[in-house]
């Protein structure tokens, strides 16, 4: 089992397969994707070794992220590798939804178990303003197709004061009859967005209080769940989640490790650097990988230090998939 010196166990791998994204969201890539590396992303054979090594150390859940993972033509091959690995019992993916409507059936056929989709506004004009694409209606149709196929869907919305802070009621109306989980995520400071962060950060604590005062009850987290505090209401088909990285003890329940698309282990989303494990992956030796991972995990710190304004090497969230 992968366990750090603070007793935290890591059942959950977030695997970025590309840092390329075709959206230009204001809080992440306002100027669009800027290629600053050789784009020599992990190959399917390397991913097979990686996932096998993690599975043998107790990881049961893999989330495929980007950038935008659907931009890789071999995405379905990667999904099949993950789902066919002994010990992996859940394969999820986070996407901007650009290809959701057209490709969801292929993803499901390849073994996808659940889906997270980024929708920061239910207003088509605001959505286009944030992302640079007029794709909201297509994405909503894609969500309906995913639900019809039996795929659990979570929708991620980053809270931003000047953009969607006043859309809570619209989101709640959507949840009244839509069986998804909406997760409102506090905007996080990165190396490239300091001014934007200062202008737009909204704390989720007031929303949590509003939910609890309106009859919403908090669910108990599963060991492989993400960091969201999740709530349900008997009168709503959908659920609400809050991800509040600036809250007290946020890191105490950390259960995931991250691998970048270039084969670097990130012990934290905001670590000072990625730790290169690619040579081990290229040797296709998952036993050596297991030993390396256990050794490197000794450097994982107790907290991300975001509360002190330290963002590490993370210039923007597309680098390693959030």
Secondary structure in CASP SS format (residue, H / E / C, confidence):
PFRMAT SS
TARGET T0000
AUTHOR 0000-0000-0000
METHOD secondary structure of the structure
MODEL  1
X C 1.00
X C 1.00
X E 1.00
X C 1.00
X C 1.00
X C 1.00
X C 1.00
X C 1.00
X E 1.00
X C 1.00
X C 1.00
X E 1.00
X E 1.00
X E 1.00
X E 1.00
X E 1.00
X C 1.00
X C 1.00
X C 1.00
X C 1.00
X C 1.00
X C 1.00
X C 1.00
X C 1.00
X C 1.00
X C 1.00
X C 1.00
X C 1.00
X C 1.00
X C 1.00
X C 1.00
X C 1.00
X C 1.00
X C 1.00
X C 1.00
X C 1.00
X C 1.00
X C 1.00
X C 1.00
X C 1.00
X C 1.00
X C 1.00
X C 1.00
X H 1.00
X H 1.00
X H 1.00
X H 1.00
X H 1.00
X H 1.00
X H 1.00
X H 1.00
X H 1.00
X H 1.00
X H 1.00
X H 1.00
X C 1.00
X C 1.00
X C 1.00
X C 1.00
X C 1.00
X E 1.00
X E 1.00
X E 1.00
X E 1.00
X E 1.00
X C 1.00
X C 1.00
X C 1.00
X H 1.00
X H 1.00
X H 1.00
X C 1.00
X C 1.00
X C 1.00
X H 1.00
X H 1.00
X H 1.00
X H 1.00
X H 1.00
X H 1.00
X H 1.00
X H 1.00
X H 1.00
X C 1.00
X C 1.00
X C 1.00
X C 1.00
X C 1.00
X C 1.00
X E 1.00
X E 1.00
X E 1.00
X E 1.00
X E 1.00
X E 1.00
X C 1.00
X C 1.00
X C 1.00
X C 1.00
X H 1.00
X H 1.00
X H 1.00
X H 1.00
X H 1.00
X H 1.00
X H 1.00
X H 1.00
X H 1.00
X H 1.00
X C 1.00
X C 1.00
X C 1.00
X C 1.00
X E 1.00
X E 1.00
X E 1.00
X E 1.00
X E 1.00
X C 1.00
X C 1.00
X C 1.00
X C 1.00
X C 1.00
X H 1.00
X H 1.00
X H 1.00
X H 1.00
X H 1.00
X H 1.00
X H 1.00
X H 1.00
X C 1.00
X C 1.00
X C 1.00
X C 1.00
X H 1.00
X H 1.00
X H 1.00
X H 1.00
X H 1.00
X H 1.00
X H 1.00
X H 1.00
X H 1.00
X H 1.00
X H 1.00
X H 1.00
X H 1.00
X C 1.00
X C 1.00
X C 1.00
X E 1.00
X E 1.00
X E 1.00
X E 1.00
X E 1.00
X E 1.00
X E 1.00
X E 1.00
X C 1.00
X C 1.00
X C 1.00
X C 1.00
X C 1.00
X H 1.00
X H 1.00
X H 1.00
X H 1.00
X H 1.00
X H 1.00
X H 1.00
X H 1.00
X H 1.00
X H 1.00
X H 1.00
X H 1.00
X H 1.00
X C 1.00
X C 1.00
X C 1.00
X E 1.00
X E 1.00
X E 1.00
X E 1.00
X E 1.00
X E 1.00
X C 1.00
X C 1.00
X C 1.00
X C 1.00
X C 1.00
X C 1.00
X C 1.00
X H 1.00
X H 1.00
X H 1.00
X H 1.00
X H 1.00
X H 1.00
X H 1.00
X C 1.00
X C 1.00
X C 1.00
X C 1.00
X H 1.00
X H 1.00
X H 1.00
X H 1.00
X H 1.00
X H 1.00
X H 1.00
X H 1.00
X H 1.00
X C 1.00
X C 1.00
X C 1.00
X E 1.00
X E 1.00
X C 1.00
X C 1.00
X C 1.00
X C 1.00
X C 1.00
X C 1.00
X C 1.00
X C 1.00
X C 1.00
X C 1.00
X E 1.00
X E 1.00
X E 1.00
X E 1.00
X C 1.00
X C 1.00
X C 1.00
X C 1.00
X C 1.00
X C 1.00
X E 1.00
X E 1.00
X E 1.00
X E 1.00
X E 1.00
X C 1.00
X C 1.00
X C 1.00
X C 1.00
X C 1.00
X C 1.00
X H 1.00
X H 1.00
X H 1.00
X H 1.00
X C 1.00
X C 1.00
X E 1.00
X E 1.00
X E 1.00
X E 1.00
X C 1.00
X C 1.00
X C 1.00
X C 1.00
X E 1.00
X E 1.00
X E 1.00
X C 1.00
X C 1.00
X C 1.00
X C 1.00
X C 1.00
X C 1.00
X C 1.00
X C 1.00
X E 1.00
X E 1.00
X C 1.00
X H 1.00
X H 1.00
X H 1.00
X H 1.00
X H 1.00
X C 1.00
X C 1.00
X C 1.00
X H 1.00
X H 1.00
X H 1.00
X H 1.00
X H 1.00
X H 1.00
X H 1.00
X H 1.00
X H 1.00
X H 1.00
X H 1.00
X H 1.00
X H 1.00
X H 1.00
X C 1.00
X C 1.00
X C 1.00
X C 1.00
X C 1.00
X C 1.00
X H 1.00
X H 1.00
X H 1.00
X C 1.00
X C 1.00
X C 1.00
X C 1.00
X C 1.00
X C 1.00
X C 1.00
X C 1.00
X H 1.00
X H 1.00
X H 1.00
X C 1.00
X C 1.00
X C 1.00
END
